[in-house]
Amino acid sequence: MKRLKIILQSNLFYIILSLILIIFIFINTNLRHYSSSFNDKTKKIIARIESFTIDGDKISFYFKEKEKFVATYYLKSEKEKKYFQNNLKIGLKVLIEGEKNDLQNNTIPNTFNYRKYLYNKKIYFSFLINKITITNQKISKLAQIKNLSLNRIEKLNNNPYLKAFILGDKDLMPQDISKVIQNNGVSHLFALSGMHLSFIYEFLNKILKKLKFKKIIIYSFLLFYLGLASFPISFIRAFLFTVFLDFNKSFDISISKIKILYLVAIITLFSNPFYIYDIGFIYTFIITFSLLFCSNLLKVKNKILQIGIVSIITFLFSAPITIFINYELNLSSIINNIILVPFVSIIIFPLAILTFFLSFFLPIFEFITTILGHLNIFLHHFSCPIIFGKINIFEVLIYYVLLCILVKYKSKLLVVIFLIYLLFLYNKNIFIKYYSVYYLDVGQGDASLLVSPQNKEVILIDTGGQITYEKESWQKRNKEYNVGETIIQFLKSKRIRKIDFLLLTHGDLDHIGYANYLVDNIKIKKVMINNDQINSFEKNIIQKVPQVFKYQSPYFIYKNLNKLKYDNENDNSLISYFQIYNYQFLFMGDASKKVELDLLAKYSLKIDFLKLGHHGSKTSSDEQFLKEVSPQYAIISAGRNNRYNHPSSETINLLQKYHLNILNTQKHGTIEIRITKEKYHISLNSS
């Protein structure tokens, strides 16, 4: 024990361990490449259910059989939904039949990469299920307890807050509430973490204080709870840190809490090097480190003041990670945490545990969580988001170096340097010297973005959108994928804080479906719509954004070429011509061949980049039109495996006949063209 004490107190030991760890992580996460052991032709798999979520007409699964994988099944009837609700259980073995699919990368830059996310969790494929058959009812003891816990929560009105606070699972949380919680910067309160462990530890420590082996009982219960909650990393960190603290005290090792935290991080990363990419891992260790590093600042008697200081410290230390992930920072999250942390830790979490075991507390719990929901919505109205855009890992490291030096030496000069550095991060767009044109991959729809140097003018042509169909109540999902959120995330990553001009070519939902979402989430100065009849979507937009009929661009040469009125929505599309330096761009909306020929009669056009009309449909791209405008590049925006078979083979053959360079969002993802006076550069973001 004496030798161990000397080793653990030695700084050299941690330096050597760090070097070994860096090499270990680099080899295992960068040099080694992993793939599925199942071949691509796999049609049937017998696998055990690790977890599942039934949401409307969709079941999402995590399975394990030799390796972990995700799967999706679309329910065919309400009767079938009820059957699976009654019969599916965690731990069951099932035979699934369907098709193995490769996971896709993000096709809009700087947005959530689902493939990478799953790869870091050692998941390498997804499976689209056509048929599920339960093959084995035998379930492990832990899985049985998990199922009992889920059944218990279901009997308690399937309360989403109860599931979040007891099992750390936010799947039942309504999408709008989840978004508000995330924007308020209080998501950590709804995940099992050190706060929850501390409460359980202290509670058990008090009621078992007279027992000789109380620590073993406490650790056993916490370990069991870890398994029940599927081993969330923040809870793993808290558990190991608590065990090591007790070990340090019991055996008088005399090492600092920061070194204990570092040991916990090292052990965790050696057990799974991919944790280094886990956001939960990064947050839990950074925040815990910040409180240990700044412990001298927390030595105040006033509890309210102490909570305020804790909130400021955790905000400052988590800020670069938040910016790195979300591209923005909400200043009001400091106040939100001061208000909500005591509310959740002192009242709601203990009440959640009581309610889980004693159902007569449910009305009180529902009343208190209703207050919590309204409080979150109220606080959201005072959000103060600051968009910093994309920053790199080196900028994050510089931030931490400056912050740690500032905390240690508390110099006014260091405060000034720190603030200057933040201003630099905020204003990095001043270094952008080129124009950018993006043809965004929004699936079966259209959205194009033009950005001037330094982001001084931003123009968005259409927003994309999804044509929705009326669903029965049992089919309606709690969470729907929203490309509008992805577009907003992309804009934030590029430090785009406003849209100067929104052109909505026509009223079809695949072109304007996400316009309302964008209007509600980013400042839009002006909007132009076509000269056809206005539908309800367009009316809603022009009630929120000033409508214009002409637009003078300060940084682009811009013209609307379609001022005639036709007898259908597609032909009335705005047709936008832009010139950037000596390069000409044309955006055709959904205009047909008739409109194209009318353009030829009125204008002499030579175009470098032609955005084809109607997603490459055979109703557009007339041969004479293509011959006259003679574009270098023909750009098509269409969804993968779309029901309309866009682009048509007829259009593709015609483009090939004239040897045009074809760029298609189906194949190439988002297409970016960077333009300077001398040249242009095309970047593709294929999946």
C-alpha positions as CSV (number, residue, x, y, z in Angstrom):
1,M,0.0,0.0,0.0
2,K,2.9,2.4,0.7
3,R,4.3,1.8,-2.7
4,L,0.9,2.4,-4.3
5,K,0.6,5.6,-2.3
6,I,4.0,6.8,-3.6
7,I,3.1,6.0,-7.2
8,L,-0.4,7.7,-7.0
9,Q,1.2,10.8,-5.5
10,S,3.8,11.1,-8.3
11,N,3.2,13.6,-11.1
12,L,5.5,11.5,-13.3
13,F,3.1,8.6,-13.1
14,Y,0.2,10.7,-14.5
15,I,2.4,12.1,-17.3
16,I,3.5,8.6,-18.4
17,L,-0.1,7.3,-18.1
18,S,-1.3,10.2,-20.2
19,L,1.2,9.5,-23.0
20,I,0.2,5.8,-23.0
21,L,-3.4,6.8,-23.1
22,I,-3.0,9.2,-26.0
23,I,-1.3,6.5,-28.1
24,F,-3.9,3.9,-27.0
25,I,-6.8,6.2,-28.1
26,F,-5.1,7.2,-31.3
27,I,-4.5,3.6,-32.4
28,N,-7.9,2.3,-31.4
29,T,-10.1,5.2,-32.7
30,N,-8.1,6.4,-35.7
31,L,-5.7,3.7,-37.0
32,R,-8.0,0.8,-36.4
33,H,-11.2,0.7,-38.5
34,Y,-14.2,-1.3,-37.5
35,S,-17.0,-2.8,-39.5
36,S,-19.9,-5.1,-39.1
37,S,-19.4,-8.9,-39.0
38,F,-22.7,-9.3,-40.8
39,N,-22.5,-9.4,-44.6
40,D,-24.6,-7.0,-46.7
41,K,-26.9,-9.7,-47.9
42,T,-28.1,-10.6,-44.4
43,K,-31.9,-10.9,-44.4
44,K,-32.6,-12.6,-41.0
45,I,-31.1,-12.1,-37.6
46,I,-31.9,-13.6,-34.2
47,A,-31.0,-10.9,-31.7
48,R,-31.8,-9.8,-28.1
49,I,-33.6,-6.5,-27.5
50,E,-31.4,-4.1,-25.5
51,S,-34.0,-1.2,-25.7
52,F,-36.9,-0.1,-27.8
53,T,-39.2,2.9,-28.2
54,I,-42.7,2.9,-29.7
55,D,-43.5,6.3,-31.1
56,G,-46.6,6.5,-33.2
57,D,-46.4,4.0,-36.1
58,K,-42.6,3.5,-35.6
59,I,-40.6,1.2,-33.3
60,S,-36.9,2.0,-32.9
61,F,-34.7,-0.8,-31.5
62,Y,-31.3,-1.3,-30.1
63,F,-30.3,-5.0,-30.6
64,K,-27.3,-7.1,-29.7
65,E,-26.2,-10.3,-31.4
66,K,-22.5,-10.7,-31.7
67,E,-22.5,-6.9,-32.0
68,K,-24.9,-4.0,-31.3
69,F,-27.0,-2.5,-34.1
70,V,-30.1,-0.3,-34.5
71,A,-33.3,-1.3,-36.3
72,T,-36.6,0.3,-37.3
73,Y,-40.0,-1.3,-37.8
74,Y,-43.1,0.6,-39.2
75,L,-46.3,-0.6,-37.7
76,K,-49.1,-1.5,-40.0
77,S,-52.2,-1.2,-37.8
78,E,-53.4,0.0,-34.4
79,K,-54.0,-3.7,-33.5
80,E,-50.4,-4.6,-34.3
81,K,-49.2,-1.6,-32.2
82,K,-51.2,-2.8,-29.2
83,Y,-49.8,-6.3,-29.7
84,F,-46.2,-5.1,-29.5
85,Q,-46.9,-2.7,-26.7
86,N,-48.1,-5.7,-24.7
87,N,-45.5,-8.3,-25.8
88,L,-42.2,-6.6,-26.5
89,K,-39.8,-6.6,-23.6
90,I,-36.2,-5.7,-23.0
91,G,-34.1,-8.9,-23.0
92,L,-36.4,-10.9,-25.4
93,K,-34.8,-12.8,-28.3
94,V,-36.6,-12.1,-31.5
95,L,-36.2,-13.1,-35.2
96,I,-36.2,-10.1,-37.4
97,E,-36.5,-10.2,-41.1
98,G,-35.7,-7.4,-43.5
99,E,-32.8,-5.6,-45.0
100,K,-29.4,-4.5,-43.7
101,N,-28.6,-0.9,-44.4
102,D,-25.4,1.1,-44.3
103,L,-25.4,4.1,-42.0
104,Q,-25.3,7.5,-43.7
105,N,-23.1,10.5,-42.9
106,N,-24.6,13.9,-42.7
107,T,-24.9,15.6,-46.1
108,I,-25.3,19.1,-44.8
109,P,-21.9,20.3,-43.4
110,N,-21.4,20.8,-39.7
111,T,-24.7,19.1,-38.7
112,F,-25.4,15.9,-36.7
113,N,-23.6,12.9,-38.1
114,Y,-25.7,9.9,-37.2
115,R,-23.2,7.4,-38.7
116,K,-20.3,8.8,-36.7
117,Y,-22.4,9.0,-33.6
118,L,-23.3,5.3,-33.8
119,Y,-19.8,4.3,-34.9
120,N,-18.4,5.8,-31.7
121,K,-20.9,3.6,-29.9
122,K,-19.6,0.5,-31.8
123,I,-22.7,0.3,-34.0
124,Y,-21.9,-0.2,-37.7
125,F,-25.2,-0.8,-39.4
126,S,-29.0,-0.4,-39.3
127,F,-31.7,-2.9,-40.1
128,L,-35.1,-2.1,-41.7
129,I,-37.5,-4.8,-40.3
130,N,-40.3,-6.3,-42.3
131,K,-41.3,-8.9,-39.8
132,I,-40.7,-9.6,-36.1
133,T,-41.1,-12.9,-34.4
134,I,-40.5,-13.5,-30.7
135,T,-38.4,-16.7,-30.4
136,N,-37.4,-16.9,-26.7
137,Q,-39.2,-15.6,-23.6
138,K,-36.2,-16.2,-21.3
139,I,-35.0,-12.9,-19.9
140,S,-32.1,-12.0,-17.6
141,K,-32.8,-10.8,-14.0
142,L,-31.6,-7.3,-14.8
143,A,-33.7,-7.1,-17.9
144,Q,-36.7,-8.3,-15.8
145,I,-36.2,-5.5,-13.3
146,K,-35.8,-3.0,-16.2
147,N,-39.1,-4.2,-17.6
148,L,-40.8,-4.0,-14.2
149,S,-39.5,-0.4,-13.9
150,L,-40.8,0.5,-17.3
151,N,-44.2,-1.1,-16.5
152,R,-44.3,0.7,-13.3
153,I,-43.7,4.1,-15.0
154,E,-46.4,3.1,-17.6
155,K,-48.9,2.6,-14.9
156,L,-48.0,6.0,-13.5
157,N,-49.5,7.6,-16.6
158,N,-46.3,7.0,-18.6
159,N,-45.0,10.2,-17.1
160,P,-42.1,11.5,-19.2
161,Y,-40.5,13.3,-16.3
162,L,-40.6,10.2,-14.2
163,K,-38.9,8.1,-16.9
164,A,-36.2,10.8,-17.3
165,F,-35.5,11.2,-13.5
166,I,-35.6,7.5,-12.6
167,L,-34.1,5.9,-15.7
168,G,-32.4,8.8,-17.4
169,D,-34.5,8.2,-20.5
170,K,-36.0,11.3,-22.2
171,D,-37.7,9.4,-25.1
172,L,-41.2,10.2,-23.7
173,M,-40.5,13.9,-23.4
174,P,-42.5,15.9,-25.9
175,Q,-40.3,17.3,-28.7
176,D,-41.1,20.9,-28.0
177,I,-40.3,20.6,-24.3
178,S,-37.1,18.7,-25.1
179,K,-36.1,21.6,-27.4
180,V,-36.8,24.2,-24.7
181,I,-34.8,22.3,-22.1
182,Q,-31.9,22.0,-24.5
183,N,-32.0,25.7,-25.4
184,N,-32.2,26.7,-21.7
185,G,-29.0,24.9,-21.1
186,V,-30.5,22.6,-18.4
187,S,-30.4,19.2,-20.2
188,H,-28.0,17.9,-17.6
189,L,-30.8,18.1,-15.0
190,F,-32.8,15.5,-16.9
191,A,-29.9,13.0,-17.2
192,L,-28.7,10.7,-14.4
193,S,-25.5,12.4,-13.1
194,G,-23.5,13.2,-10.0
195,M,-26.4,15.2,-8.5
196,H,-28.7,12.1,-8.5
197,L,-25.9,9.8,-7.3
198,S,-25.1,12.2,-4.4
199,F,-28.7,12.3,-3.3
200,I,-28.9,8.4,-3.3
201,Y,-25.5,8.0,-1.7
202,E,-26.3,10.5,1.2
203,F,-29.8,9.0,1.7
204,L,-28.5,5.4,1.9
205,N,-25.5,6.6,4.1
206,K,-27.9,8.0,6.7
207,I,-30.4,5.1,6.9
208,L,-27.5,2.5,6.9
209,K,-25.2,4.5,9.2
210,K,-25.2,1.8,12.0
211,L,-24.4,-1.1,9.6
212,K,-20.8,-2.3,9.5
213,F,-20.7,-3.0,5.8
214,K,-22.9,0.0,4.7
215,K,-20.4,1.1,2.0
216,I,-20.5,-2.3,0.3
217,I,-24.3,-2.2,0.3
218,I,-24.3,1.4,-1.0
219,Y,-21.8,0.6,-3.8
220,S,-23.8,-2.6,-4.7
221,F,-27.0,-0.6,-5.0
222,L,-25.4,2.1,-7.1
223,L,-23.8,-0.4,-9.3
224,F,-27.2,-2.2,-9.8
225,Y,-28.8,1.2,-10.5
226,L,-26.1,1.9,-13.1
227,G,-27.1,-1.3,-14.9
228,L,-30.8,-0.4,-14.6
229,A,-30.1,2.9,-16.2
230,S,-28.0,1.3,-19.0
231,F,-24.7,2.7,-17.7
232,P,-24.9,6.5,-18.6
233,I,-21.4,7.9,-18.6
234,S,-22.1,10.8,-16.2
235,F,-23.3,8.3,-13.7
236,I,-20.3,6.0,-14.2
237,R,-18.0,9.0,-13.6
238,A,-19.9,9.9,-10.4
239,F,-19.9,6.3,-9.2
240,L,-16.1,5.7,-9.8
241,F,-15.2,9.1,-8.4
242,T,-17.2,8.4,-5.2
243,V,-15.6,5.0,-4.8
244,F,-12.1,6.4,-5.3
245,L,-12.8,9.2,-2.9
246,D,-13.7,6.7,-0.2
247,F,-10.7,4.6,-1.0
248,N,-8.4,7.6,-0.8
249,K,-9.8,8.5,2.6
250,S,-9.9,5.0,4.0
251,F,-6.3,4.1,3.1
252,D,-4.9,7.6,3.6
253,I,-3.5,7.8,0.0
254,S,-3.5,11.6,0.3
255,I,-4.0,12.5,-3.4
256,S,-6.0,15.5,-4.6
257,K,-9.5,15.2,-5.9
258,I,-8.4,16.5,-9.3
259,K,-5.9,13.6,-9.5
260,I,-8.7,11.2,-8.5
261,L,-10.9,12.6,-11.2
262,Y,-8.1,12.2,-13.7
263,L,-7.6,8.6,-12.7
264,V,-11.3,8.0,-13.2
265,A,-11.1,9.5,-16.7
266,I,-8.1,7.4,-17.5
267,I,-9.7,4.1,-16.4
268,T,-12.9,5.0,-18.3
269,L,-11.0,5.7,-21.5
270,F,-8.9,2.6,-21.2
271,S,-12.1,0.6,-20.9
272,N,-13.6,2.3,-24.0
273,P,-11.4,4.8,-25.9
274,F,-14.4,5.9,-27.9
275,Y,-15.7,7.7,-24.8
276,I,-13.4,10.5,-25.8
277,Y,-16.0,11.5,-28.5
278,D,-18.9,11.1,-26.1
279,I,-20.5,14.5,-25.3
280,G,-21.7,13.2,-21.9
281,F,-18.2,12.1,-21.0
282,I,-16.7,15.4,-21.9
283,Y,-19.3,17.5,-20.1
284,T,-19.3,15.4,-16.9
285,F,-15.5,15.5,-16.5
286,I,-15.1,19.2,-17.5
287,I,-17.8,20.4,-15.1
288,T,-16.5,18.2,-12.2
289,F,-13.0,19.5,-12.9
290,S,-14.2,23.1,-13.0
291,L,-15.8,22.8,-9.5
292,L,-12.7,21.1,-8.1
293,F,-10.3,23.6,-9.7
294,C,-12.3,26.6,-8.5
295,S,-13.1,25.2,-5.0
296,N,-11.6,28.2,-3.3
297,L,-14.2,30.4,-5.0
298,L,-17.0,28.3,-3.5
299,K,-16.1,28.8,0.1
300,V,-18.9,31.2,0.9
301,K,-21.5,30.8,3.6
302,N,-24.5,32.2,1.6
303,K,-26.0,29.2,-0.2
304,I,-27.8,31.3,-2.8
305,L,-24.5,33.1,-3.6
306,Q,-22.7,29.7,-3.7
307,I,-25.3,28.4,-6.2
308,G,-24.7,31.5,-8.4
309,I,-21.0,31.0,-8.3
310,V,-21.3,27.3,-9.2
311,S,-23.6,28.3,-12.1
312,I,-21.1,30.9,-13.4
313,I,-18.1,28.5,-13.1
314,T,-19.9,25.6,-14.8
315,F,-21.1,27.9,-17.5
316,L,-17.6,29.3,-18.3
317,F,-16.0,25.9,-18.3
318,S,-18.7,24.2,-20.4
319,A,-19.0,27.1,-22.8
320,P,-16.4,26.0,-25.4
321,I,-17.8,22.5,-25.5
322,T,-21.3,23.9,-26.0
323,I,-20.0,26.2,-28.8
324,F,-18.1,23.3,-30.4
325,I,-21.3,21.3,-30.5
326,N,-24.1,23.8,-30.9
327,Y,-22.2,26.8,-32.4
328,E,-23.9,29.1,-29.9
329,L,-24.1,30.0,-26.2
330,N,-27.1,31.0,-24.2
331,L,-26.1,33.5,-21.6
332,S,-29.4,33.1,-19.8
333,S,-28.5,29.5,-18.9
334,I,-26.6,30.9,-15.9
335,I,-29.8,32.2,-14.4
336,N,-31.7,29.2,-15.6
337,N,-29.4,26.9,-13.6
338,I,-29.5,29.1,-10.5
339,I,-33.3,28.8,-10.6
340,L,-33.8,25.2,-11.7
341,V,-30.9,23.2,-10.1
342,P,-32.2,23.7,-6.5
343,F,-35.8,23.1,-7.7
344,V,-34.9,19.8,-9.4
345,S,-32.3,18.5,-6.8
346,I,-34.2,19.4,-3.7
347,I,-37.8,18.9,-4.7
348,I,-38.4,17.1,-8.0
349,F,-35.8,14.3,-8.0
350,P,-36.6,13.1,-4.4
351,L,-40.3,13.4,-5.3
352,A,-39.7,11.3,-8.4
353,I,-38.3,8.5,-6.3
354,L,-41.2,8.7,-3.8
355,T,-43.7,8.6,-6.6
356,F,-42.1,5.6,-8.3
357,F,-42.5,3.6,-5.1
358,L,-45.7,5.3,-3.7
359,S,-48.2,6.0,-6.4
360,F,-50.3,8.3,-4.3
361,F,-47.6,11.0,-4.7
362,L,-48.3,11.0,-8.5
363,P,-50.8,14.0,-8.5
364,I,-48.3,16.1,-6.6
365,F,-45.4,15.0,-8.9
366,E,-47.5,15.8,-12.0
367,F,-48.4,19.2,-10.5
368,I,-44.8,20.0,-9.7
369,T,-43.5,18.9,-13.1
370,T,-46.2,20.9,-14.8
371,I,-44.8,23.9,-13.0
372,L,-41.3,22.9,-14.1
373,G,-42.5,22.7,-17.7
374,H,-44.1,26.1,-17.6
375,L,-41.1,27.5,-15.8
376,N,-38.8,26.2,-18.6
377,I,-41.1,27.8,-21.2
378,F,-41.2,31.1,-19.3
379,L,-37.4,31.1,-19.0
380,H,-37.0,30.3,-22.7
381,H,-38.7,33.7,-23.5
382,F,-35.6,35.4,-21.9
383,S,-33.1,33.3,-23.9
384,C,-30.0,35.3,-24.9
385,P,-28.3,33.1,-27.5
386,I,-25.0,34.3,-28.9
387,I,-23.9,32.6,-32.2
388,F,-20.2,31.9,-32.3
389,G,-20.1,29.5,-35.3
390,K,-17.9,26.6,-35.8
391,I,-14.6,26.6,-33.7
392,N,-11.9,24.0,-33.8
393,I,-10.3,21.9,-31.1
394,F,-7.2,24.2,-30.9
395,E,-9.4,27.2,-30.2
396,V,-11.1,25.2,-27.5
397,L,-7.7,24.4,-25.9
398,I,-6.6,28.0,-26.0
399,Y,-9.8,29.0,-24.3
400,Y,-9.2,26.6,-21.4
401,V,-5.6,27.6,-21.0
402,L,-6.6,31.3,-20.8
403,L,-9.5,30.5,-18.4
404,C,-7.4,28.4,-16.0
405,I,-4.7,31.0,-15.9
406,L,-7.3,33.7,-15.2
407,V,-8.9,31.7,-12.4
408,K,-5.5,31.0,-10.8
409,Y,-4.0,34.6,-11.1
410,K,-7.1,36.8,-11.2
411,S,-5.4,39.6,-13.1
412,K,-7.3,42.4,-14.8
413,L,-5.0,42.2,-17.8
414,L,-5.9,38.5,-18.1
415,V,-9.6,39.4,-18.1
416,V,-9.0,41.8,-21.0
417,I,-7.1,39.2,-22.9
418,F,-9.8,36.6,-22.3
419,L,-12.5,39.0,-23.5
420,I,-10.5,39.9,-26.6
421,Y,-10.2,36.2,-27.4
422,L,-14.0,35.7,-27.1
423,L,-14.5,38.7,-29.4
424,F,-12.1,37.0,-31.9
425,L,-14.1,33.8,-31.8
426,Y,-17.3,35.7,-32.2
427,N,-16.1,37.8,-35.2
428,K,-14.2,35.2,-37.2
429,N,-16.4,35.8,-40.2
430,I,-14.5,39.0,-40.9
431,F,-11.7,36.8,-42.3
432,I,-14.0,35.3,-45.0
433,K,-12.9,36.8,-48.3
434,Y,-15.0,34.7,-50.7
435,Y,-18.6,34.3,-51.8
436,S,-20.3,31.0,-51.1
437,V,-23.3,29.4,-52.9
438,Y,-24.8,26.3,-51.3
439,Y,-27.3,23.9,-52.8
440,L,-28.5,22.3,-49.6
441,D,-29.4,18.6,-49.5
442,V,-32.9,18.8,-48.0
443,G,-34.2,15.6,-49.5
444,Q,-37.1,15.8,-51.9
445,G,-37.2,19.6,-51.9
446,D,-35.2,22.8,-52.7
447,A,-33.1,25.2,-50.6
448,S,-30.2,27.2,-51.8
449,L,-28.1,29.7,-49.9
450,L,-25.9,32.6,-51.2
451,V,-23.5,34.3,-48.8
452,S,-21.3,37.3,-49.5
453,P,-17.8,37.8,-48.0
454,Q,-17.8,38.4,-44.2
455,N,-21.5,37.2,-44.2
456,K,-22.6,40.8,-44.9
457,E,-25.5,39.6,-47.1
458,V,-27.3,36.3,-46.9
459,I,-29.9,35.2,-49.4
460,L,-31.9,32.0,-49.0
461,I,-33.9,30.6,-52.0
462,D,-36.6,28.2,-50.6
463,T,-36.4,26.3,-47.4
464,G,-37.1,22.7,-48.3
465,G,-40.1,21.0,-46.7
466,Q,-41.9,17.7,-46.4
467,I,-45.3,16.9,-47.8
468,T,-47.2,15.4,-44.9
469,Y,-50.3,13.2,-45.0
470,E,-53.1,13.0,-42.5
471,K,-52.4,10.3,-39.9
472,E,-54.7,8.5,-37.5
473,S,-54.1,9.3,-33.8
474,W,-52.2,6.0,-33.2
475,Q,-49.8,6.8,-36.0
476,K,-48.8,10.3,-34.8
477,R,-45.3,10.5,-33.5
478,N,-43.9,12.4,-30.5
479,K,-40.7,13.1,-32.4
480,E,-40.4,13.9,-36.1
481,Y,-37.3,14.6,-38.1
482,N,-37.2,18.3,-39.0
483,V,-34.8,19.4,-41.7
484,G,-35.5,23.0,-40.7
485,E,-33.5,22.3,-37.5
486,T,-30.6,21.0,-39.6
487,I,-30.7,24.1,-41.7
488,I,-30.6,26.3,-38.7
489,Q,-27.7,24.4,-37.2
490,F,-25.8,24.8,-40.5
491,L,-26.5,28.5,-40.6
492,K,-25.2,28.9,-37.0
493,S,-22.1,26.9,-37.8
494,K,-21.3,29.5,-40.6
495,R,-21.9,32.4,-38.1
496,I,-25.0,33.4,-40.1
497,R,-27.1,35.4,-37.6
498,K,-29.7,36.8,-40.0
499,I,-31.1,36.2,-43.5
500,D,-31.3,39.5,-45.4
501,F,-33.6,38.2,-48.2
502,L,-35.8,35.1,-48.4
503,L,-37.0,34.1,-51.8
504,L,-39.9,31.6,-51.8
505,T,-40.2,30.5,-55.4
506,H,-43.7,29.1,-55.1
507,G,-46.1,27.7,-52.6
508,D,-45.4,24.0,-52.8
509,L,-44.5,22.5,-49.4
510,D,-41.3,20.9,-50.7
511,H,-40.0,24.4,-51.3
512,I,-41.5,26.4,-48.4
513,G,-42.5,23.8,-45.8
514,Y,-39.8,24.8,-43.3
515,A,-40.1,28.5,-43.9
516,N,-42.3,29.0,-40.7
517,Y,-39.7,27.2,-38.6
518,L,-36.9,29.3,-40.0
519,V,-38.9,32.5,-39.5
520,D,-39.4,31.6,-35.8
521,N,-35.7,30.7,-35.3
522,I,-33.6,33.2,-37.2
523,K,-34.1,36.9,-38.0
524,I,-35.3,37.3,-41.6
525,K,-35.4,40.9,-42.9
526,K,-37.3,40.6,-46.2
527,V,-39.3,38.0,-48.1
528,M,-40.4,37.8,-51.7
529,I,-43.1,35.3,-53.0
530,N,-44.3,34.8,-56.5
531,N,-47.2,36.6,-58.2
532,D,-49.6,33.6,-58.0
533,Q,-52.4,33.2,-55.4
534,I,-51.1,33.1,-51.9
535,N,-51.7,30.0,-49.8
536,S,-52.0,29.7,-46.0
537,F,-48.3,29.0,-45.5
538,E,-47.3,32.1,-47.5
539,K,-49.9,34.2,-45.6
540,N,-48.4,33.1,-42.3
541,I,-44.9,34.0,-43.4
542,I,-45.7,37.5,-44.7
543,Q,-47.5,38.3,-41.5
544,K,-44.2,37.8,-39.7
545,V,-41.7,39.1,-42.3
546,P,-42.0,42.3,-44.5
547,Q,-42.9,41.3,-48.0
548,V,-41.2,43.0,-50.9
549,F,-41.8,43.0,-54.6
550,K,-38.4,44.3,-55.6
551,Y,-35.0,43.7,-54.1
552,Q,-31.8,45.6,-54.6
553,S,-28.9,43.5,-53.5
554,P,-25.8,45.4,-52.2
555,Y,-23.4,42.5,-52.8
556,F,-24.9,40.5,-55.7
557,I,-26.3,41.4,-59.1
558,Y,-29.8,40.0,-58.8
559,K,-32.9,39.8,-61.1
560,N,-36.2,38.1,-60.9
561,L,-36.7,36.9,-64.5
562,N,-40.3,35.5,-64.2
563,K,-42.8,38.3,-64.1
564,L,-45.6,36.8,-66.2
565,K,-48.6,35.1,-64.7
566,Y,-49.4,31.5,-65.7
567,D,-52.2,29.2,-64.9
568,N,-50.3,26.9,-62.5
569,E,-48.2,27.2,-59.3
570,N,-45.1,25.6,-60.7
571,D,-44.9,27.9,-63.8
572,N,-45.3,31.0,-61.5
573,S,-42.1,30.1,-59.7
574,L,-39.7,33.0,-59.1
575,I,-36.8,32.5,-61.4
576,S,-33.7,34.1,-59.9
577,Y,-30.6,35.2,-61.7
578,F,-27.4,36.1,-59.8
579,Q,-24.1,37.3,-60.9
580,I,-21.0,36.9,-58.7
581,Y,-18.0,38.5,-60.3
582,N,-18.0,37.0,-63.8
583,Y,-20.1,33.9,-62.9
584,Q,-23.8,33.6,-63.6
585,F,-26.2,31.5,-61.5
586,L,-29.8,30.7,-62.5
587,F,-32.4,29.1,-60.1
588,M,-35.5,27.8,-61.9
589,G,-37.8,26.8,-59.1
590,D,-40.3,24.3,-60.5
591,A,-40.8,26.2,-63.8
592,S,-41.7,24.0,-66.8
593,K,-40.4,23.9,-70.4
594,K,-43.0,26.5,-71.5
595,V,-41.5,29.1,-69.1
596,E,-38.0,28.2,-70.2
597,L,-38.9,29.0,-73.8
598,D,-40.6,32.2,-72.7
599,L,-37.3,33.2,-71.0
600,L,-35.3,32.5,-74.2
601,A,-37.7,34.8,-76.1
602,K,-37.1,37.7,-73.6
603,Y,-33.5,37.3,-72.4
604,S,-30.1,36.3,-73.8
605,L,-28.7,34.0,-71.1
606,K,-25.4,32.4,-70.7
607,I,-25.2,30.6,-67.4
608,D,-22.3,28.9,-65.6
609,F,-24.4,27.2,-62.9
610,L,-28.0,26.2,-63.7
611,K,-30.2,24.9,-60.9
612,L,-32.6,22.7,-63.0
613,G,-36.3,23.2,-62.7
614,H,-38.6,20.8,-60.9
615,H,-35.9,18.5,-59.4
616,G,-34.8,17.3,-62.8
617,S,-38.3,16.3,-63.9
618,K,-39.0,15.6,-67.6
619,T,-41.5,18.6,-67.4
620,S,-38.5,20.9,-67.2
621,S,-35.0,21.3,-68.9
622,D,-36.1,21.8,-72.5
623,E,-33.4,20.9,-75.0
624,Q,-33.4,24.2,-76.8
625,F,-33.2,26.0,-73.4
626,L,-30.2,23.9,-72.3
627,K,-28.5,24.5,-75.6
628,E,-29.0,28.3,-75.4
629,V,-28.0,28.9,-71.8
630,S,-25.1,26.3,-72.2
631,P,-24.3,25.9,-68.5
632,Q,-21.0,24.5,-67.3
633,Y,-22.8,22.8,-64.4
634,A,-26.4,21.4,-64.1
635,I,-27.4,21.2,-60.4
636,I,-30.3,18.9,-59.4
637,S,-31.9,18.9,-55.9
638,A,-33.9,15.7,-55.3
639,G,-34.4,13.2,-52.5
640,R,-32.9,9.7,-52.4
641,N,-35.4,7.0,-53.5
642,N,-38.1,9.6,-54.0
643,R,-41.6,8.5,-55.2
644,Y,-41.4,10.7,-58.3
645,N,-38.2,9.1,-59.7
646,H,-36.6,12.5,-59.9
647,P,-34.5,13.2,-61.8
648,S,-35.9,11.6,-64.9
649,S,-33.7,9.5,-67.2
650,E,-34.9,11.7,-70.1
651,T,-33.4,14.8,-68.4
652,I,-30.1,13.0,-67.5
653,N,-29.7,11.7,-71.0
654,L,-30.2,15.2,-72.3
655,L,-27.6,16.6,-70.0
656,Q,-25.2,14.0,-71.0
657,K,-25.8,14.6,-74.6
658,Y,-24.5,18.2,-74.2
659,H,-21.7,17.0,-72.0
660,L,-22.8,19.1,-69.0
661,N,-21.3,18.5,-65.6
662,I,-24.1,17.1,-63.4
663,L,-24.2,17.7,-59.7
664,N,-27.1,16.0,-57.8
665,T,-27.8,16.3,-54.1
666,Q,-29.0,12.7,-54.2
667,K,-25.4,11.6,-54.9
668,H,-23.3,14.5,-53.8
669,G,-25.1,15.8,-50.8
670,T,-24.9,19.6,-50.2
671,I,-23.0,21.2,-53.0
672,E,-20.8,24.2,-52.0
673,I,-19.3,26.6,-54.5
674,R,-16.7,29.1,-53.2
675,I,-16.0,32.0,-55.5
676,T,-13.3,34.6,-55.7
677,K,-12.4,37.0,-58.5
678,E,-9.9,34.6,-59.9
679,K,-11.6,31.2,-59.6
680,Y,-14.2,29.0,-58.0
681,H,-14.0,25.8,-56.0
682,I,-16.6,23.1,-55.6
683,S,-17.0,21.0,-52.5
684,L,-19.3,18.0,-52.1
685,N,-20.7,16.5,-49.0
686,S,-21.8,13.1,-50.1
687,S,-23.0,10.5,-47.5
